[in-house]
Amino acid sequence: MAYVVSTSSVTAPKASGLSVLFANAAERFRQYRVYRATYNELNQLSDRELADLGLSRSMIRRLAIEASREA
């Protein structure tokens, strides 16, 4: 006995070049704002507070980058 399953999907038409450019720019700016906010907040903590969190000052930049990519 054989079964055939057929599915189809409808995709939205591709956006024009300028709208993609602006969407990418807006996304990059949003990521930058998250990066700066995270970086500034962590940078304001003392070394003792960072140590309590299990962090060192050298990790701040990497953590801010990861936060901006996840947001």
PyMOL Python script that loads the backbone (N, CA, C, O; Angstrom):
from pymol import cmd

cmd.read_pdbstr("""\
ATOM      1  N   MET A   1       0.840  -1.156   0.000  1.00  0.00           N
ATOM      2  CA  MET A   1       0.000   0.000   0.000  1.00  0.00           C
ATOM      3  C   MET A   1       0.895   1.232   0.000  1.00  0.00           C
ATOM      4  O   MET A   1       1.881   1.282   0.736  1.00  0.00           O
ATOM      5  N   ALA A   2       0.568   2.203  -0.801  1.00  0.00           N
ATOM      6  CA  ALA A   2       1.381   3.398  -0.913  1.00  0.00           C
ATOM      7  C   ALA A   2       0.538   4.628  -0.618  1.00  0.00           C
ATOM      8  O   ALA A   2      -0.647   4.691  -0.946  1.00  0.00           O
ATOM      9  N   TYR A   3       1.168   5.579  -0.004  1.00  0.00           N
ATOM     10  CA  TYR A   3       0.505   6.846   0.289  1.00  0.00           C
ATOM     11  C   TYR A   3       1.309   7.962  -0.344  1.00  0.00           C
ATOM     12  O   TYR A   3       2.539   7.914  -0.374  1.00  0.00           O
ATOM     13  N   VAL A   4       0.618   8.961  -0.844  1.00  0.00           N
ATOM     14  CA  VAL A   4       1.271  10.119  -1.423  1.00  0.00           C
ATOM     15  C   VAL A   4       0.759  11.347  -0.684  1.00  0.00           C
ATOM     16  O   VAL A   4      -0.446  11.562  -0.559  1.00  0.00           O
ATOM     17  N   VAL A   5       1.692  12.138  -0.203  1.00  0.00           N
ATOM     18  CA  VAL A   5       1.332  13.375   0.473  1.00  0.00           C
ATOM     19  C   VAL A   5       1.917  14.513  -0.336  1.00  0.00           C
ATOM     20  O   VAL A   5       3.118  14.552  -0.604  1.00  0.00           O
ATOM     21  N   SER A   6       1.075  15.416  -0.711  1.00  0.00           N
ATOM     22  CA  SER A   6       1.519  16.559  -1.497  1.00  0.00           C
ATOM     23  C   SER A   6       1.189  17.830  -0.739  1.00  0.00           C
ATOM     24  O   SER A   6       0.045  18.050  -0.340  1.00  0.00           O
ATOM     25  N   THR A   7       2.188  18.656  -0.546  1.00  0.00           N
ATOM     26  CA  THR A   7       1.961  19.933   0.127  1.00  0.00           C
ATOM     27  C   THR A   7       2.479  21.040  -0.765  1.00  0.00           C
ATOM     28  O   THR A   7       3.430  20.859  -1.524  1.00  0.00           O
ATOM     29  N   SER A   8       1.849  22.165  -0.661  1.00  0.00           N
ATOM     30  CA  SER A   8       2.322  23.326  -1.407  1.00  0.00           C
ATOM     31  C   SER A   8       2.302  24.515  -0.464  1.00  0.00           C
ATOM     32  O   SER A   8       1.517  24.564   0.483  1.00  0.00           O
ATOM     33  N   SER A   9       3.149  25.438  -0.729  1.00  0.00           N
ATOM     34  CA  SER A   9       3.191  26.624   0.114  1.00  0.00           C
ATOM     35  C   SER A   9       3.229  27.851  -0.772  1.00  0.00           C
ATOM     36  O   SER A   9       3.722  27.823  -1.900  1.00  0.00           O
ATOM     37  N   VAL A  10       2.701  28.913  -0.235  1.00  0.00           N
ATOM     38  CA  VAL A  10       2.683  30.178  -0.944  1.00  0.00           C
ATOM     39  C   VAL A  10       3.686  31.087  -0.262  1.00  0.00           C
ATOM     40  O   VAL A  10       3.641  31.270   0.955  1.00  0.00           O
ATOM     41  N   THR A  11       4.579  31.646  -1.032  1.00  0.00           N
ATOM     42  CA  THR A  11       5.570  32.550  -0.463  1.00  0.00           C
ATOM     43  C   THR A  11       5.287  33.960  -0.937  1.00  0.00           C
ATOM     44  O   THR A  11       4.751  34.180  -2.023  1.00  0.00           O
ATOM     45  N   ALA A  12       5.653  34.889  -0.110  1.00  0.00           N
ATOM     46  CA  ALA A  12       5.461  36.295  -0.461  1.00  0.00           C
ATOM     47  C   ALA A  12       6.454  36.673  -1.550  1.00  0.00           C
ATOM     48  O   ALA A  12       7.549  36.115  -1.618  1.00  0.00           O
ATOM     49  N   PRO A  13       6.076  37.611  -2.393  1.00  0.00           N
ATOM     50  CA  PRO A  13       7.014  38.043  -3.427  1.00  0.00           C
ATOM     51  C   PRO A  13       8.236  38.709  -2.801  1.00  0.00           C
ATOM     52  O   PRO A  13       8.160  39.280  -1.714  1.00  0.00           O
ATOM     53  N   LYS A  14       9.340  38.627  -3.491  1.00  0.00           N
ATOM     54  CA  LYS A  14      10.574  39.231  -3.005  1.00  0.00           C
ATOM     55  C   LYS A  14      10.414  40.745  -2.912  1.00  0.00           C
ATOM     56  O   LYS A  14       9.809  41.376  -3.778  1.00  0.00           O
ATOM     57  N   ALA A  15      10.967  41.311  -1.847  1.00  0.00           N
ATOM     58  CA  ALA A  15      10.897  42.750  -1.659  1.00  0.00           C
ATOM     59  C   ALA A  15      11.869  43.433  -2.614  1.00  0.00           C
ATOM     60  O   ALA A  15      12.849  42.840  -3.066  1.00  0.00           O
ATOM     61  N   SER A  16      11.577  44.668  -2.900  1.00  0.00           N
ATOM     62  CA  SER A  16      12.454  45.407  -3.804  1.00  0.00           C
ATOM     63  C   SER A  16      13.779  45.711  -3.111  1.00  0.00           C
ATOM     64  O   SER A  16      13.889  45.598  -1.890  1.00  0.00           O
ATOM     65  N   GLY A  17      14.765  46.090  -3.882  1.00  0.00           N
ATOM     66  CA  GLY A  17      16.107  46.315  -3.373  1.00  0.00           C
ATOM     67  C   GLY A  17      16.188  47.352  -2.273  1.00  0.00           C
ATOM     68  O   GLY A  17      16.881  47.146  -1.277  1.00  0.00           O
ATOM     69  N   LEU A  18      15.485  48.471  -2.440  1.00  0.00           N
ATOM     70  CA  LEU A  18      15.560  49.531  -1.438  1.00  0.00           C
ATOM     71  C   LEU A  18      14.902  49.128  -0.133  1.00  0.00           C
ATOM     72  O   LEU A  18      15.414  49.449   0.939  1.00  0.00           O
ATOM     73  N   SER A  19      13.787  48.437  -0.203  1.00  0.00           N
ATOM     74  CA  SER A  19      13.130  48.044   1.044  1.00  0.00           C
ATOM     75  C   SER A  19      13.984  47.034   1.809  1.00  0.00           C
ATOM     76  O   SER A  19      14.009  47.048   3.039  1.00  0.00           O
ATOM     77  N   VAL A  20      14.675  46.165   1.090  1.00  0.00           N
ATOM     78  CA  VAL A  20      15.589  45.218   1.748  1.00  0.00           C
ATOM     79  C   VAL A  20      16.745  45.977   2.375  1.00  0.00           C
ATOM     80  O   VAL A  20      17.158  45.667   3.492  1.00  0.00           O
ATOM     81  N   LEU A  21      17.264  46.953   1.675  1.00  0.00           N
ATOM     82  CA  LEU A  21      18.366  47.764   2.190  1.00  0.00           C
ATOM     83  C   LEU A  21      17.957  48.475   3.475  1.00  0.00           C
ATOM     84  O   LEU A  21      18.704  48.469   4.454  1.00  0.00           O
ATOM     85  N   PHE A  22      16.780  49.086   3.475  1.00  0.00           N
ATOM     86  CA  PHE A  22      16.312  49.794   4.670  1.00  0.00           C
ATOM     87  C   PHE A  22      16.002  48.820   5.806  1.00  0.00           C
ATOM     88  O   PHE A  22      16.273  49.122   6.969  1.00  0.00           O
ATOM     89  N   ALA A  23      15.445  47.671   5.486  1.00  0.00           N
ATOM     90  CA  ALA A  23      15.161  46.677   6.523  1.00  0.00           C
ATOM     91  C   ALA A  23      16.451  46.181   7.159  1.00  0.00           C
ATOM     92  O   ALA A  23      16.524  46.020   8.377  1.00  0.00           O
ATOM     93  N   ASN A  24      17.468  45.940   6.340  1.00  0.00           N
ATOM     94  CA  ASN A  24      18.764  45.496   6.867  1.00  0.00           C
ATOM     95  C   ASN A  24      19.406  46.579   7.729  1.00  0.00           C
ATOM     96  O   ASN A  24      19.971  46.290   8.784  1.00  0.00           O
ATOM     97  N   ALA A  25      19.313  47.824   7.274  1.00  0.00           N
ATOM     98  CA  ALA A  25      19.886  48.935   8.038  1.00  0.00           C
ATOM     99  C   ALA A  25      19.166  49.092   9.378  1.00  0.00           C
ATOM    100  O   ALA A  25      19.803  49.335  10.402  1.00  0.00           O
ATOM    101  N   ALA A  26      17.847  48.956   9.369  1.00  0.00           N
ATOM    102  CA  ALA A  26      17.080  49.070  10.607  1.00  0.00           C
ATOM    103  C   ALA A  26      17.442  47.944  11.574  1.00  0.00           C
ATOM    104  O   ALA A  26      17.559  48.173  12.778  1.00  0.00           O
ATOM    105  N   GLU A  27      17.615  46.749  11.058  1.00  0.00           N
ATOM    106  CA  GLU A  27      17.989  45.607  11.896  1.00  0.00           C
ATOM    107  C   GLU A  27      19.382  45.799  12.490  1.00  0.00           C
ATOM    108  O   GLU A  27      19.596  45.533  13.672  1.00  0.00           O
ATOM    109  N   ARG A  28      20.316  46.255  11.681  1.00  0.00           N
ATOM    110  CA  ARG A  28      21.676  46.501  12.176  1.00  0.00           C
ATOM    111  C   ARG A  28      21.681  47.591  13.246  1.00  0.00           C
ATOM    112  O   ARG A  28      22.410  47.484  14.232  1.00  0.00           O
ATOM    113  N   PHE A  29      20.879  48.636  13.062  1.00  0.00           N
ATOM    114  CA  PHE A  29      20.805  49.713  14.052  1.00  0.00           C
ATOM    115  C   PHE A  29      20.198  49.194  15.355  1.00  0.00           C
ATOM    116  O   PHE A  29      20.650  49.564  16.439  1.00  0.00           O
ATOM    117  N   ARG A  30      19.181  48.344  15.257  1.00  0.00           N
ATOM    118  CA  ARG A  30      18.566  47.756  16.437  1.00  0.00           C
ATOM    119  C   ARG A  30      19.586  46.895  17.194  1.00  0.00           C
ATOM    120  O   ARG A  30      19.670  46.949  18.421  1.00  0.00           O
ATOM    121  N   GLN A  31      20.348  46.112  16.450  1.00  0.00           N
ATOM    122  CA  GLN A  31      21.380  45.291  17.076  1.00  0.00           C
ATOM    123  C   GLN A  31      22.447  46.165  17.737  1.00  0.00           C
ATOM    124  O   GLN A  31      22.936  45.833  18.817  1.00  0.00           O
ATOM    125  N   TYR A  32      22.802  47.258  17.107  1.00  0.00           N
ATOM    126  CA  TYR A  32      23.811  48.163  17.674  1.00  0.00           C
ATOM    127  C   TYR A  32      23.308  48.771  18.982  1.00  0.00           C
ATOM    128  O   TYR A  32      24.069  48.892  19.943  1.00  0.00           O
ATOM    129  N   ARG A  33      22.026  49.154  19.023  1.00  0.00           N
ATOM    130  CA  ARG A  33      21.470  49.728  20.250  1.00  0.00           C
ATOM    131  C   ARG A  33      21.500  48.717  21.385  1.00  0.00           C
ATOM    132  O   ARG A  33      21.822  49.068  22.519  1.00  0.00           O
ATOM    133  N   VAL A  34      21.167  47.465  21.091  1.00  0.00           N
ATOM    134  CA  VAL A  34      21.226  46.423  22.121  1.00  0.00           C
ATOM    135  C   VAL A  34      22.666  46.219  22.574  1.00  0.00           C
ATOM    136  O   VAL A  34      22.929  46.076  23.768  1.00  0.00           O
ATOM    137  N   TYR A  35      23.602  46.207  21.622  1.00  0.00           N
ATOM    138  CA  TYR A  35      25.018  46.059  21.947  1.00  0.00           C
ATOM    139  C   TYR A  35      25.476  47.181  22.885  1.00  0.00           C
ATOM    140  O   TYR A  35      26.085  46.920  23.923  1.00  0.00           O
ATOM    141  N   ARG A  36      25.180  48.421  22.514  1.00  0.00           N
ATOM    142  CA  ARG A  36      25.640  49.561  23.321  1.00  0.00           C
ATOM    143  C   ARG A  36      25.023  49.540  24.708  1.00  0.00           C
ATOM    144  O   ARG A  36      25.711  49.800  25.695  1.00  0.00           O
ATOM    145  N   ALA A  37      23.732  49.233  24.798  1.00  0.00           N
ATOM    146  CA  ALA A  37      23.070  49.205  26.105  1.00  0.00           C
ATOM    147  C   ALA A  37      23.688  48.124  26.987  1.00  0.00           C
ATOM    148  O   ALA A  37      23.970  48.369  28.160  1.00  0.00           O
ATOM    149  N   THR A  38      23.898  46.936  26.435  1.00  0.00           N
ATOM    150  CA  THR A  38      24.487  45.838  27.204  1.00  0.00           C
ATOM    151  C   THR A  38      25.911  46.180  27.619  1.00  0.00           C
ATOM    152  O   THR A  38      26.294  45.983  28.772  1.00  0.00           O
ATOM    153  N   TYR A  39      26.691  46.691  26.679  1.00  0.00           N
ATOM    154  CA  TYR A  39      28.083  47.041  26.962  1.00  0.00           C
ATOM    155  C   TYR A  39      28.161  48.098  28.070  1.00  0.00           C
ATOM    156  O   TYR A  39      28.938  47.956  29.014  1.00  0.00           O
ATOM    157  N   ASN A  40      27.360  49.146  27.950  1.00  0.00           N
ATOM    158  CA  ASN A  40      27.400  50.229  28.941  1.00  0.00           C
ATOM    159  C   ASN A  40      26.970  49.743  30.326  1.00  0.00           C
ATOM    160  O   ASN A  40      27.580  50.109  31.330  1.00  0.00           O
ATOM    161  N   GLU A  41      25.925  48.926  30.378  1.00  0.00           N
ATOM    162  CA  GLU A  41      25.456  48.435  31.671  1.00  0.00           C
ATOM    163  C   GLU A  41      26.505  47.549  32.343  1.00  0.00           C
ATOM    164  O   GLU A  41      26.764  47.691  33.538  1.00  0.00           O
ATOM    165  N   LEU A  42      27.104  46.642  31.584  1.00  0.00           N
ATOM    166  CA  LEU A  42      28.123  45.770  32.172  1.00  0.00           C
ATOM    167  C   LEU A  42      29.383  46.549  32.529  1.00  0.00           C
ATOM    168  O   LEU A  42      30.038  46.247  33.527  1.00  0.00           O
ATOM    169  N   ASN A  43      29.724  47.538  31.728  1.00  0.00           N
ATOM    170  CA  ASN A  43      30.931  48.318  31.970  1.00  0.00           C
ATOM    171  C   ASN A  43      30.803  49.182  33.226  1.00  0.00           C
ATOM    172  O   ASN A  43      31.812  49.551  33.827  1.00  0.00           O
ATOM    173  N   GLN A  44      29.590  49.503  33.622  1.00  0.00           N
ATOM    174  CA  GLN A  44      29.387  50.317  34.822  1.00  0.00           C
ATOM    175  C   GLN A  44      29.532  49.509  36.107  1.00  0.00           C
ATOM    176  O   GLN A  44      29.671  50.084  37.187  1.00  0.00           O
ATOM    177  N   LEU A  45      29.501  48.184  36.002  1.00  0.00           N
ATOM    178  CA  LEU A  45      29.648  47.347  37.190  1.00  0.00           C
ATOM    179  C   LEU A  45      31.099  47.354  37.665  1.00  0.00           C
ATOM    180  O   LEU A  45      32.031  47.478  36.870  1.00  0.00           O
ATOM    181  N   SER A  46      31.263  47.220  38.964  1.00  0.00           N
ATOM    182  CA  SER A  46      32.622  47.141  39.507  1.00  0.00           C
ATOM    183  C   SER A  46      33.185  45.745  39.240  1.00  0.00           C
ATOM    184  O   SER A  46      32.457  44.821  38.878  1.00  0.00           O
ATOM    185  N   ASP A  47      34.500  45.617  39.428  1.00  0.00           N
ATOM    186  CA  ASP A  47      35.132  44.309  39.247  1.00  0.00           C
ATOM    187  C   ASP A  47      34.551  43.284  40.224  1.00  0.00           C
ATOM    188  O   ASP A  47      34.419  42.107  39.889  1.00  0.00           O
ATOM    189  N   ARG A  48      34.212  43.726  41.409  1.00  0.00           N
ATOM    190  CA  ARG A  48      33.626  42.828  42.421  1.00  0.00           C
ATOM    191  C   ARG A  48      32.252  42.337  41.961  1.00  0.00           C
ATOM    192  O   ARG A  48      31.940  41.153  42.086  1.00  0.00           O
ATOM    193  N   GLU A  49      31.433  43.247  41.431  1.00  0.00           N
ATOM    194  CA  GLU A  49      30.095  42.860  40.962  1.00  0.00           C
ATOM    195  C   GLU A  49      30.184  41.910  39.768  1.00  0.00           C
ATOM    196  O   GLU A  49      29.402  40.966  39.655  1.00  0.00           O
ATOM    197  N   LEU A  50      31.138  42.169  38.886  1.00  0.00           N
ATOM    198  CA  LEU A  50      31.336  41.262  37.753  1.00  0.00           C
ATOM    199  C   LEU A  50      31.776  39.884  38.232  1.00  0.00           C
ATOM    200  O   LEU A  50      31.316  38.866  37.715  1.00  0.00           O
ATOM    201  N   ALA A  51      32.665  39.854  39.217  1.00  0.00           N
ATOM    202  CA  ALA A  51      33.132  38.580  39.756  1.00  0.00           C
ATOM    203  C   ALA A  51      31.982  37.816  40.409  1.00  0.00           C
ATOM    204  O   ALA A  51      31.928  36.589  40.319  1.00  0.00           O
ATOM    205  N   ASP A  52      31.070  38.522  41.059  1.00  0.00           N
ATOM    206  CA  ASP A  52      29.903  37.874  41.651  1.00  0.00           C
ATOM    207  C   ASP A  52      29.036  37.213  40.588  1.00  0.00           C
ATOM    208  O   ASP A  52      28.384  36.204  40.857  1.00  0.00           O
ATOM    209  N   LEU A  53      29.025  37.772  39.393  1.00  0.00           N
ATOM    210  CA  LEU A  53      28.265  37.207  38.275  1.00  0.00           C
ATOM    211  C   LEU A  53      29.050  36.135  37.525  1.00  0.00           C
ATOM    212  O   LEU A  53      28.525  35.493  36.616  1.00  0.00           O
ATOM    213  N   GLY A  54      30.297  35.949  37.908  1.00  0.00           N
ATOM    214  CA  GLY A  54      31.142  34.964  37.232  1.00  0.00           C
ATOM    215  C   GLY A  54      31.727  35.498  35.941  1.00  0.00           C
ATOM    216  O   GLY A  54      32.040  34.730  35.031  1.00  0.00           O
ATOM    217  N   LEU A  55      31.876  36.809  35.858  1.00  0.00           N
ATOM    218  CA  LEU A  55      32.386  37.453  34.647  1.00  0.00           C
ATOM    219  C   LEU A  55      33.673  38.199  34.951  1.00  0.00           C
ATOM    220  O   LEU A  55      33.958  38.543  36.098  1.00  0.00           O
ATOM    221  N   SER A  56      34.439  38.441  33.903  1.00  0.00           N
ATOM    222  CA  SER A  56      35.594  39.319  34.028  1.00  0.00           C
ATOM    223  C   SER A  56      35.395  40.480  33.051  1.00  0.00           C
ATOM    224  O   SER A  56      34.580  40.406  32.131  1.00  0.00           O
ATOM    225  N   ARG A  57      36.141  41.525  33.269  1.00  0.00           N
ATOM    226  CA  ARG A  57      35.986  42.714  32.433  1.00  0.00           C
ATOM    227  C   ARG A  57      36.303  42.418  30.962  1.00  0.00           C
ATOM    228  O   ARG A  57      35.752  43.064  30.070  1.00  0.00           O
ATOM    229  N   SER A  58      37.170  41.464  30.707  1.00  0.00           N
ATOM    230  CA  SER A  58      37.535  41.128  29.330  1.00  0.00           C
ATOM    231  C   SER A  58      36.399  40.433  28.577  1.00  0.00           C
ATOM    232  O   SER A  58      36.454  40.331  27.351  1.00  0.00           O
ATOM    233  N   MET A  59      35.380  39.957  29.278  1.00  0.00           N
ATOM    234  CA  MET A  59      34.273  39.256  28.650  1.00  0.00           C
ATOM    235  C   MET A  59      33.147  40.188  28.218  1.00  0.00           C
ATOM    236  O   MET A  59      32.233  39.756  27.516  1.00  0.00           O
ATOM    237  N   ILE A  60      33.191  41.442  28.617  1.00  0.00           N
ATOM    238  CA  ILE A  60      32.076  42.359  28.388  1.00  0.00           C
ATOM    239  C   ILE A  60      31.772  42.524  26.899  1.00  0.00           C
ATOM    240  O   ILE A  60      30.611  42.451  26.496  1.00  0.00           O
ATOM    241  N   ARG A  61      32.779  42.741  26.094  1.00  0.00           N
ATOM    242  CA  ARG A  61      32.556  42.971  24.661  1.00  0.00           C
ATOM    243  C   ARG A  61      31.903  41.761  24.002  1.00  0.00           C
ATOM    244  O   ARG A  61      30.951  41.912  23.236  1.00  0.00           O
ATOM    245  N   ARG A  62      32.404  40.570  24.291  1.00  0.00           N
ATOM    246  CA  ARG A  62      31.847  39.357  23.698  1.00  0.00           C
ATOM    247  C   ARG A  62      30.404  39.129  24.133  1.00  0.00           C
ATOM    248  O   ARG A  62      29.560  38.735  23.328  1.00  0.00           O
ATOM    249  N   LEU A  63      30.126  39.379  25.416  1.00  0.00           N
ATOM    250  CA  LEU A  63      28.766  39.207  25.908  1.00  0.00           C
ATOM    251  C   LEU A  63      27.807  40.202  25.256  1.00  0.00           C
ATOM    252  O   LEU A  63      26.660  39.860  24.966  1.00  0.00           O
ATOM    253  N   ALA A  64      28.269  41.427  25.027  1.00  0.00           N
ATOM    254  CA  ALA A  64      27.428  42.423  24.373  1.00  0.00           C
ATOM    255  C   ALA A  64      27.144  42.043  22.931  1.00  0.00           C
ATOM    256  O   ALA A  64      26.034  42.250  22.440  1.00  0.00           O
ATOM    257  N   ILE A  65      28.135  41.490  22.249  1.00  0.00           N
ATOM    258  CA  ILE A  65      27.938  41.034  20.872  1.00  0.00           C
ATOM    259  C   ILE A  65      26.929  39.892  20.824  1.00  0.00           C
ATOM    260  O   ILE A  65      26.042  39.874  19.970  1.00  0.00           O
ATOM    261  N   GLU A  66      27.069  38.934  21.750  1.00  0.00           N
ATOM    262  CA  GLU A  66      26.135  37.810  21.790  1.00  0.00           C
ATOM    263  C   GLU A  66      24.722  38.290  22.088  1.00  0.00           C
ATOM    264  O   GLU A  66      23.767  37.790  21.494  1.00  0.00           O
ATOM    265  N   ALA A  67      24.572  39.243  22.988  1.00  0.00           N
ATOM    266  CA  ALA A  67      23.256  39.759  23.321  1.00  0.00           C
ATOM    267  C   ALA A  67      22.614  40.452  22.120  1.00  0.00           C
ATOM    268  O   ALA A  67      21.409  40.332  21.896  1.00  0.00           O
ATOM    269  N   SER A  68      23.425  41.176  21.351  1.00  0.00           N
ATOM    270  CA  SER A  68      22.862  41.894  20.195  1.00  0.00           C
ATOM    271  C   SER A  68      22.436  40.935  19.104  1.00  0.00           C
ATOM    272  O   SER A  68      21.485  41.217  18.375  1.00  0.00           O
ATOM    273  N   ARG A  69      23.119  39.808  18.973  1.00  0.00           N
ATOM    274  CA  ARG A  69      22.746  38.832  17.947  1.00  0.00           C
ATOM    275  C   ARG A  69      21.510  38.047  18.338  1.00  0.00           C
ATOM    276  O   ARG A  69      20.731  37.643  17.474  1.00  0.00           O
ATOM    277  N   GLU A  70      21.320  37.826  19.641  1.00  0.00           N
ATOM    278  CA  GLU A  70      20.168  37.052  20.108  1.00  0.00           C
ATOM    279  C   GLU A  70      18.890  37.880  20.156  1.00  0.00           C
ATOM    280  O   GLU A  70      17.789  37.345  20.030  1.00  0.00           O
ATOM    281  N   ALA A  71      19.045  39.178  20.336  1.00  0.00           N
ATOM    282  CA  ALA A  71      17.864  40.040  20.480  1.00  0.00           C
ATOM    283  C   ALA A  71      17.168  40.262  19.158  1.00  0.00           C
ATOM    284  O   ALA A  71      16.157  40.963  19.102  1.00  0.00           O
TER     285      ALA A  71
END
""", "prot")
cmd.dss("prot")
cmd.show_as("cartoon", "prot")
cmd.util.cbc("prot")
cmd.orient("prot")
